[in-house]
Amino acid sequence: AEDYLIYGCRSAYADYMGFILTLNEAVKGKKLTCEYQVSPTVEKLLELLATLERWINETPPVDQPSRFGNKAYRTWYAKLDQEAESLVSAVLSADTCAAAPEIAVYLKESVGNSTRIDYGTGHEAAFAAFLCCLCKVGALRVEDQLAIVFKVFVRYLSVMRKLQTTYRMEPAGSQGVWGLDDFQFLPFIWGSSQFVGHPTLEPRHFIEDRVVNEHHQDYIFLECIKFINEMKTGPFAEHSNQLWNITAVASWSKVNQGLIRMYKAECLEKFPVIQHFKFGSLLSVQPTKP
């Protein structure tokens, strides 16, 4: 079943990785603060994410004996479960809104698991698949590439961090200190691509507080490091060993290539992460021809 899901789903796997790599190329060498167009669809996606954030504010954590996995998350999630289709319909045009029910499934999968109250790279992948589907139906276009990462994905990250901290969500399938990060992976891929060709900032610099504080508004990678530093205590090499190892890599292009290989191996080729992935008509499972 595992081989069939990954290597047999010719269309879904190729579409998904193609989407990730296209965006990786689009953001190469560019700062978050560079100029790019923001289309009406991107604006609508930002409104959708603002709605999710507003619901967090309207659903405070409840008092409970357990420190982690606050049950108020389930109340928040139930709201999304109920409203997801109409949220997605509001993003789509009249001629594409028939795809809303299918695309809404990816949105609901992208915010964590309401039974376990956890969040991980599989949920993050569902959000990337959600964006990929919006491209496939023509709602997002080639000229939206920078805005997809720099506006929409960055805002999604912000809302997910708020979910994680408000409801004390557990990392899903975390490898602890041996994982790249408790919750995310894609911002490190796209974030390392932003650094390719940078005249002064090398991989060895990203753990320096001065570099993080001065440049986090320009680079997704540093924004992630800043969040980790706020959440974790102790030496960086101990709580984030895999990220710390990146400081020894010679160039950002090597870091970027290595993270893409790691993403394929760790996140997409391992059944626990991908088993909840929904495959429909937009990202279809078709057995490869022998």
Contacts in CASP RR format, 6 or more apart in sequence:
PFRMAT RR
TARGET T0000
AUTHOR 0000-0000-0000
METHOD contacts of the structure
MODEL  1
AEDYLIYGCRSAYADYMGFILTLNEAVKGKKLTCEYQVSPTVEKLLELLA
TLERWINETPPVDQPSRFGNKAYRTWYAKLDQEAESLVSAVLSADTCAAA
PEIAVYLKESVGNSTRIDYGTGHEAAFAAFLCCLCKVGALRVEDQLAIVF
KVFVRYLSVMRKLQTTYRMEPAGSQGVWGLDDFQFLPFIWGSSQFVGHPT
LEPRHFIEDRVVNEHHQDYIFLECIKFINEMKTGPFAEHSNQLWNITAVA
SWSKVNQGLIRMYKAECLEKFPVIQHFKFGSLLSVQPTKP
1 271 0 8 1.000
2 271 0 8 1.000
4 287 0 8 1.000
5 271 0 8 1.000
5 274 0 8 1.000
5 275 0 8 1.000
5 277 0 8 1.000
5 285 0 8 1.000
6 13 0 8 1.000
6 268 0 8 1.000
6 269 0 8 1.000
6 274 0 8 1.000
7 13 0 8 1.000
7 288 0 8 1.000
8 285 0 8 1.000
8 286 0 8 1.000
8 287 0 8 1.000
8 288 0 8 1.000
9 279 0 8 1.000
9 284 0 8 1.000
9 285 0 8 1.000
9 286 0 8 1.000
10 286 0 8 1.000
10 287 0 8 1.000
10 288 0 8 1.000
11 283 0 8 1.000
11 284 0 8 1.000
11 285 0 8 1.000
11 286 0 8 1.000
12 277 0 8 1.000
12 279 0 8 1.000
12 283 0 8 1.000
12 284 0 8 1.000
12 285 0 8 1.000
13 268 0 8 1.000
15 132 0 8 1.000
15 136 0 8 1.000
15 283 0 8 1.000
16 125 0 8 1.000
16 128 0 8 1.000
16 129 0 8 1.000
16 132 0 8 1.000
16 268 0 8 1.000
16 283 0 8 1.000
17 264 0 8 1.000
17 268 0 8 1.000
19 128 0 8 1.000
19 131 0 8 1.000
19 132 0 8 1.000
19 135 0 8 1.000
20 128 0 8 1.000
20 186 0 8 1.000
20 189 0 8 1.000
20 260 0 8 1.000
20 263 0 8 1.000
21 260 0 8 1.000
22 145 0 8 1.000
23 145 0 8 1.000
23 148 0 8 1.000
23 149 0 8 1.000
23 190 0 8 1.000
24 189 0 8 1.000
24 190 0 8 1.000
24 193 0 8 1.000
24 256 0 8 1.000
24 260 0 8 1.000
25 193 0 8 1.000
26 145 0 8 1.000
26 146 0 8 1.000
26 149 0 8 1.000
27 145 0 8 1.000
27 146 0 8 1.000
27 149 0 8 1.000
27 150 0 8 1.000
27 190 0 8 1.000
27 191 0 8 1.000
27 193 0 8 1.000
27 194 0 8 1.000
28 193 0 8 1.000
28 194 0 8 1.000
28 196 0 8 1.000
29 193 0 8 1.000
29 194 0 8 1.000
29 195 0 8 1.000
29 196 0 8 1.000
29 197 0 8 1.000
29 198 0 8 1.000
30 146 0 8 1.000
30 194 0 8 1.000
31 194 0 8 1.000
31 218 0 8 1.000
31 219 0 8 1.000
32 150 0 8 1.000
32 154 0 8 1.000
32 194 0 8 1.000
32 217 0 8 1.000
32 218 0 8 1.000
32 219 0 8 1.000
32 220 0 8 1.000
33 217 0 8 1.000
33 218 0 8 1.000
34 146 0 8 1.000
34 150 0 8 1.000
36 146 0 8 1.000
36 147 0 8 1.000
36 150 0 8 1.000
37 143 0 8 1.000
37 144 0 8 1.000
37 146 0 8 1.000
37 147 0 8 1.000
38 147 0 8 1.000
38 151 0 8 1.000
39 140 0 8 1.000
39 141 0 8 1.000
39 143 0 8 1.000
39 144 0 8 1.000
39 147 0 8 1.000
41 91 0 8 1.000
41 134 0 8 1.000
41 139 0 8 1.000
41 140 0 8 1.000
41 144 0 8 1.000
42 140 0 8 1.000
42 144 0 8 1.000
42 147 0 8 1.000
42 148 0 8 1.000
42 151 0 8 1.000
42 152 0 8 1.000
44 90 0 8 1.000
44 91 0 8 1.000
45 91 0 8 1.000
45 134 0 8 1.000
45 151 0 8 1.000
45 152 0 8 1.000
46 151 0 8 1.000
46 152 0 8 1.000
46 155 0 8 1.000
47 90 0 8 1.000
48 87 0 8 1.000
48 88 0 8 1.000
48 90 0 8 1.000
48 91 0 8 1.000
49 152 0 8 1.000
49 155 0 8 1.000
49 156 0 8 1.000
49 159 0 8 1.000
50 155 0 8 1.000
51 87 0 8 1.000
52 80 0 8 1.000
52 111 0 8 1.000
52 159 0 8 1.000
53 158 0 8 1.000
53 159 0 8 1.000
53 162 0 8 1.000
55 76 0 8 1.000
55 79 0 8 1.000
55 80 0 8 1.000
56 76 0 8 1.000
56 159 0 8 1.000
56 162 0 8 1.000
56 163 0 8 1.000
56 166 0 8 1.000
59 72 0 8 1.000
59 75 0 8 1.000
59 76 0 8 1.000
59 79 0 8 1.000
60 72 0 8 1.000
60 166 0 8 1.000
61 70 0 8 1.000
61 72 0 8 1.000
61 166 0 8 1.000
61 167 0 8 1.000
61 168 0 8 1.000
62 70 0 8 1.000
62 71 0 8 1.000
62 72 0 8 1.000
64 70 0 8 1.000
64 71 0 8 1.000
67 168 0 8 1.000
68 117 0 8 1.000
68 168 0 8 1.000
68 169 0 8 1.000
68 170 0 8 1.000
69 117 0 8 1.000
69 118 0 8 1.000
69 167 0 8 1.000
69 168 0 8 1.000
69 169 0 8 1.000
69 170 0 8 1.000
70 117 0 8 1.000
70 166 0 8 1.000
70 167 0 8 1.000
70 168 0 8 1.000
71 117 0 8 1.000
72 167 0 8 1.000
73 114 0 8 1.000
73 117 0 8 1.000
73 163 0 8 1.000
73 167 0 8 1.000
73 169 0 8 1.000
74 114 0 8 1.000
74 117 0 8 1.000
76 163 0 8 1.000
76 167 0 8 1.000
77 111 0 8 1.000
77 112 0 8 1.000
77 114 0 8 1.000
78 114 0 8 1.000
80 87 0 8 1.000
80 107 0 8 1.000
80 108 0 8 1.000
80 111 0 8 1.000
81 108 0 8 1.000
81 114 0 8 1.000
84 104 0 8 1.000
84 107 0 8 1.000
84 108 0 8 1.000
85 100 0 8 1.000
85 101 0 8 1.000
85 104 0 8 1.000
87 104 0 8 1.000
87 107 0 8 1.000
88 100 0 8 1.000
88 103 0 8 1.000
88 104 0 8 1.000
88 107 0 8 1.000
89 97 0 8 1.000
89 100 0 8 1.000
91 134 0 8 1.000
91 139 0 8 1.000
92 99 0 8 1.000
92 100 0 8 1.000
92 103 0 8 1.000
92 134 0 8 1.000
92 137 0 8 1.000
92 139 0 8 1.000
93 139 0 8 1.000
96 137 0 8 1.000
96 138 0 8 1.000
96 139 0 8 1.000
99 133 0 8 1.000
99 137 0 8 1.000
99 282 0 8 1.000
102 133 0 8 1.000
102 280 0 8 1.000
102 281 0 8 1.000
102 282 0 8 1.000
103 130 0 8 1.000
103 133 0 8 1.000
103 134 0 8 1.000
103 137 0 8 1.000
103 282 0 8 1.000
105 278 0 8 1.000
106 126 0 8 1.000
106 127 0 8 1.000
106 129 0 8 1.000
106 130 0 8 1.000
106 133 0 8 1.000
106 278 0 8 1.000
107 126 0 8 1.000
107 127 0 8 1.000
107 130 0 8 1.000
109 123 0 8 1.000
109 126 0 8 1.000
109 276 0 8 1.000
109 277 0 8 1.000
109 278 0 8 1.000
110 123 0 8 1.000
110 124 0 8 1.000
110 126 0 8 1.000
110 127 0 8 1.000
110 130 0 8 1.000
110 156 0 8 1.000
111 119 0 8 1.000
111 123 0 8 1.000
111 160 0 8 1.000
111 163 0 8 1.000
112 118 0 8 1.000
112 119 0 8 1.000
112 120 0 8 1.000
112 123 0 8 1.000
112 163 0 8 1.000
112 169 0 8 1.000
112 172 0 8 1.000
113 119 0 8 1.000
113 123 0 8 1.000
113 172 0 8 1.000
113 276 0 8 1.000
116 170 0 8 1.000
116 172 0 8 1.000
117 167 0 8 1.000
117 169 0 8 1.000
117 170 0 8 1.000
118 169 0 8 1.000
118 170 0 8 1.000
118 171 0 8 1.000
118 172 0 8 1.000
118 173 0 8 1.000
119 160 0 8 1.000
119 163 0 8 1.000
119 164 0 8 1.000
119 169 0 8 1.000
119 170 0 8 1.000
119 171 0 8 1.000
119 172 0 8 1.000
119 183 0 8 1.000
120 171 0 8 1.000
120 172 0 8 1.000
120 173 0 8 1.000
120 174 0 8 1.000
120 182 0 8 1.000
120 183 0 8 1.000
120 184 0 8 1.000
120 273 0 8 1.000
121 172 0 8 1.000
121 183 0 8 1.000
121 184 0 8 1.000
121 185 0 8 1.000
121 266 0 8 1.000
121 267 0 8 1.000
121 273 0 8 1.000
122 172 0 8 1.000
122 267 0 8 1.000
122 273 0 8 1.000
122 274 0 8 1.000
122 276 0 8 1.000
122 277 0 8 1.000
123 172 0 8 1.000
124 160 0 8 1.000
124 183 0 8 1.000
124 184 0 8 1.000
124 185 0 8 1.000
124 186 0 8 1.000
125 186 0 8 1.000
125 267 0 8 1.000
125 268 0 8 1.000
125 273 0 8 1.000
125 274 0 8 1.000
125 277 0 8 1.000
126 276 0 8 1.000
126 277 0 8 1.000
126 278 0 8 1.000
127 153 0 8 1.000
127 156 0 8 1.000
128 153 0 8 1.000
128 186 0 8 1.000
129 277 0 8 1.000
129 283 0 8 1.000
131 140 0 8 1.000
131 148 0 8 1.000
131 152 0 8 1.000
131 153 0 8 1.000
132 283 0 8 1.000
133 282 0 8 1.000
133 283 0 8 1.000
134 140 0 8 1.000
135 141 0 8 1.000
136 282 0 8 1.000
136 283 0 8 1.000
137 282 0 8 1.000
140 148 0 8 1.000
149 190 0 8 1.000
149 220 0 8 1.000
153 186 0 8 1.000
153 187 0 8 1.000
153 190 0 8 1.000
154 220 0 8 1.000
154 223 0 8 1.000
157 184 0 8 1.000
157 187 0 8 1.000
157 220 0 8 1.000
157 223 0 8 1.000
157 224 0 8 1.000
160 183 0 8 1.000
160 184 0 8 1.000
161 227 0 8 1.000
163 169 0 8 1.000
164 183 0 8 1.000
165 231 0 8 1.000
171 182 0 8 1.000
171 183 0 8 1.000
173 272 0 8 1.000
173 273 0 8 1.000
174 182 0 8 1.000
176 182 0 8 1.000
177 238 0 8 1.000
177 239 0 8 1.000
177 240 0 8 1.000
177 241 0 8 1.000
177 242 0 8 1.000
178 241 0 8 1.000
178 242 0 8 1.000
179 241 0 8 1.000
179 242 0 8 1.000
179 266 0 8 1.000
180 188 0 8 1.000
180 242 0 8 1.000
180 243 0 8 1.000
180 259 0 8 1.000
180 262 0 8 1.000
180 266 0 8 1.000
181 188 0 8 1.000
181 224 0 8 1.000
181 228 0 8 1.000
181 240 0 8 1.000
181 243 0 8 1.000
184 224 0 8 1.000
185 259 0 8 1.000
185 263 0 8 1.000
185 266 0 8 1.000
185 267 0 8 1.000
186 263 0 8 1.000
187 220 0 8 1.000
187 221 0 8 1.000
187 223 0 8 1.000
187 224 0 8 1.000
188 221 0 8 1.000
188 224 0 8 1.000
188 243 0 8 1.000
188 259 0 8 1.000
189 256 0 8 1.000
189 259 0 8 1.000
189 260 0 8 1.000
189 263 0 8 1.000
190 220 0 8 1.000
191 219 0 8 1.000
191 220 0 8 1.000
191 221 0 8 1.000
191 224 0 8 1.000
192 221 0 8 1.000
192 252 0 8 1.000
192 255 0 8 1.000
192 256 0 8 1.000
192 259 0 8 1.000
193 252 0 8 1.000
193 256 0 8 1.000
194 218 0 8 1.000
194 219 0 8 1.000
194 220 0 8 1.000
194 221 0 8 1.000
195 201 0 8 1.000
195 203 0 8 1.000
195 219 0 8 1.000
195 221 0 8 1.000
195 252 0 8 1.000
195 255 0 8 1.000
196 251 0 8 1.000
196 252 0 8 1.000
196 253 0 8 1.000
196 256 0 8 1.000
197 252 0 8 1.000
197 253 0 8 1.000
198 252 0 8 1.000
201 211 0 8 1.000
201 215 0 8 1.000
202 251 0 8 1.000
202 252 0 8 1.000
203 246 0 8 1.000
203 247 0 8 1.000
203 248 0 8 1.000
203 249 0 8 1.000
203 250 0 8 1.000
203 251 0 8 1.000
203 252 0 8 1.000
203 255 0 8 1.000
204 247 0 8 1.000
204 248 0 8 1.000
205 211 0 8 1.000
206 212 0 8 1.000
206 221 0 8 1.000
206 222 0 8 1.000
206 225 0 8 1.000
206 246 0 8 1.000
206 247 0 8 1.000
207 225 0 8 1.000
207 236 0 8 1.000
207 244 0 8 1.000
207 247 0 8 1.000
209 229 0 8 1.000
211 222 0 8 1.000
212 222 0 8 1.000
212 225 0 8 1.000
212 226 0 8 1.000
212 229 0 8 1.000
213 226 0 8 1.000
215 222 0 8 1.000
216 222 0 8 1.000
216 223 0 8 1.000
216 225 0 8 1.000
216 226 0 8 1.000
217 223 0 8 1.000
225 243 0 8 1.000
228 236 0 8 1.000
228 239 0 8 1.000
228 240 0 8 1.000
228 243 0 8 1.000
229 236 0 8 1.000
232 239 0 8 1.000
232 240 0 8 1.000
233 239 0 8 1.000
236 243 0 8 1.000
236 244 0 8 1.000
237 244 0 8 1.000
246 255 0 8 1.000
249 255 0 8 1.000
267 273 0 8 1.000
267 274 0 8 1.000
268 274 0 8 1.000
279 285 0 8 1.000
END
